[in-house]
Amino acid sequence: VNQAEEIAALERGVRILALASGGCGKTMVFLKHAPQQWALGNLWPQFCLVFARQCRSADVQTAADAAKLFGLRQLGAISKQRRQAIVDYIQAHPQKVCLIMDGLDEVSLEQCSEYVKEVVRGEALEGLHIIITSRPSEDVISLATTYPFDARLELVGFRPPETREYVQKVL
C-alpha cells in the first residue's frame, strides 16, 4: 500500500491495477479498509472524495449518468440536487477524486460502455485516480497491456498468524 500511496500522490490522474488471487483481501483492503481510513483522515489526504464500487454495478452509458458510476444513486438520503452537485464537483475537479473499482475479473471491460472505457483509459474525467482490483487471468493481464495503467500491484495473502494479527488490529 505504501507504493500505491506514493503513486496516488501524483498530481495527474493515475490508474492502478491491483491483482491478487481469491481470498487475499482485495475487497477488504480496497473496498472497505482504504475508504474507511480515508474518511478518518488517515489515508490519501490529497483526495476530497473517494468512491468504492463493485465493477459489476458500475457500467454506465454516458457522462450524463456519472452518478451511477460513482454509486451516488445508492445514497437515497441525499437529494437529486445534492447528487448533481457532487457530479458537477467530480467533473470539475477529477484530480481530487479517487474511484476504486473492485472485481474486474467479474465483468468484461471490453463489454462495458465506451464511456467506462474512456474513464479507465483517462480520456474521460481526465485527472481522476482509479484503482481497479482483479483476480489475475489471461484476459486481465492482456488488458493491462492495452490500457495505460501506471502501476500493477500484486497482492499476497496472509499466513494464519498474520491473519489473526491483522484481524485483531483492524477489526
N, C-alpha and C positions, 0 to 999 in steps of 0.2 A: 504494500500500500504506500510506502514512502516514495517509490518511483512514480506511482500514479499521482501522488500529491504534487511532486515536482513538475510532472507533465501538465497537470491541471492548472498549475500556477502560470502557465504561459498566457500571454495576452490574447493571442489569436485562438480561435476555437480548435480544440483537439479532439480526435477520435481515437478511443482506446478500445481494443478488443481483448477481453479477459476470458481466457479459456481454462476449463477445468472439467475433469470427469464428474459424473453424477455423484452427489453426496459430499463434495468437497467444501461446500459452504458458499457457493456463488450467490445464491438468493439471500442467505442470511447476511453476508457481508455487504453486498451492493444494494439489495432492495430494502433491507431493514436497518442494519447497523450503521452504514455510512450516512443515510439520510437523517437518522436519529442523532448521530454525532454532529452533523452539520447544524441541525436545529438547536442543539445545545451549545453551539459556538465552538466546538472542539475540532472541527474539520472544515477545510475549504472556505476560509473567510472571504475569499475573493468573489464568491457567488452570492447573489441576492436571492436566488431561487434554485432549488434542487427538486427535480421530479424523478420518481422511481416508478417504472411501468413494466408490465409483462409485455414482451414483444407481440404476443398473440392478440393483445387487445389494443394495440397502438396503430393499427392501419387506418389511415385517413386518405381521402382522395385529393383534397386541395388545401392550400394555405388558409382558405376561409374557415376550415374546420380544425384549425390548430388546437382548439380547446380539447378536442378528443385525443390528439396526440399526447398532450401533457396530462391527460386524465382529469381535466377540470370538470367534466360532466358528472363525475362521481362525487363531487363536493356539493351535494344537494342543498346544503345550508347557506350557500352564498348565492347572491342574486345574479341574474343574467348580466347586468351591467358590471358587476364586480368581476365576473368571469372575463368579460370583454376587456376590462381594464388590465387584467393580468395578461391576456393575449397581446394586447397593444404594447405592454411593457416588454414582453418576450421578443416581439418583432422589432422593437426599437433598440433593445439592449441585449441581444442574444449572447454577447460575450460575458454577461453576468449571470448566465443560466447554465445549469448542468442537467442533462437528461440522461438518466440511467435506464437502459432497456435490457431486461433480463430474459434469457431464454431464446436466443436467435435460432438455436437448433430446433425449436418447436414450430417455426414458421419458415417459409422460404422467402428471403429478401427479394429474390427475383420476381416473386408473385405479388409483392407489395406494390402499392400505388407508386407512380412516378414521383409524387411529392415526397413520400417517405424516403425513397432512394436519394432524392436531391438533398434531403436533410442529412442523411448518413454520409453522403459524399461531401458535404459542406457547401453545397451550391445554394440551398435554401436556408434561411436563418444563419447566414454566414457569421461565424464567430461563436456559435453555440458549441459548448463542450458536450461530448457524447461518450458514455461508457456503455459498451454492449457486452453482455456475458453470453457464453455459449458452452456447450459440451463440444469438444473437438470432433470434427467429422471431415470427410473429404470435401463436402460442399462448403463448409465454413472456412476451411483452410484455403480453398481456391478463392473464396470471396475475399479473404484478407489480401490476396494479391491483386484483385481487380478494384477494390475500394481503397481509398487512401487513408488507411489507419496510421496514426502517428506512432502507436506503440501496440505491441501484442504482449500481453501478460499471460503467464501460465501459472495457475494457482495449484498448490498441492494441499492435500488434506492434512488433518491432524492425526497423530497416532493416539491411541486411547488415553495415555496420561495427559497429553496436550489438550485433548478434547475436554477432559474433566476440568483442567485449569482454566481453559477459555470459558466454559460454561459458568464456573464459579465467579470469575472476574466480570463477565459481561452481563450475565443474567442474574 
